């Protein structure tokens, strides 16, 4: 019974992290390199989940993904009633909630590169796309590592947002954090201790691994 929420949580975290790396990389590149003045307004919107209460974000996502919002219309394309209280809805909420944890480290890494490496590559005949893949991405690998680890770990630990838009449906939306809450509510403290202790150990190992890997990367390159 405990295996199902653990596997669902890992599936959600892996999928969310993959989506965020794909979507967040061009967004972080634009925020780092664009000269437009209003880019910081976009960066502020991306960073809102850092300070916004999860229940507030979950409430508005519930409206958007529910049967009377855009999510209801989208779900109707394949015969569903709503994206709320479904795994796809959970993924959407997780992507939005964990976005700043992935985008910001990658943006910082792109900004730290500076203009010089791009200018040198340009003088050697590299085009914009070539410079991005052969210069920017390798030099920003530390930011990608940090973003991927933080995005994954943050998704694993989500509670407020996933509870608001996913509810507590076994096998579909009942992730690990919600499962711990259930065991606490029902007075099963021993199982709650087991799961909470596991998440504590996981969080410690994730942060420790990230710090060690970042130091090794720092020694082997910029």
ABEGO torsion letter per residue (X at the ends): XAAAAAAAAAAAAAAAAAAAAAAAAAAAAAAAABABAAAAAAAAAAAAAAABBAAAAAAAAAAAABAABAAAAAAAAAGBABABGBAAAAAAAAAAAAAAAAAAAAAAAAAAAEAAAAAAAAAAGBBAAAAAAAAAAAAAAAAAAAAAAAAAAAAAABAAAAAAAAEBBBGAABBAAAAAAAAAAAGBAAAAAAAAAAAAAAAAAAAAAAAAAAAAAAAABX
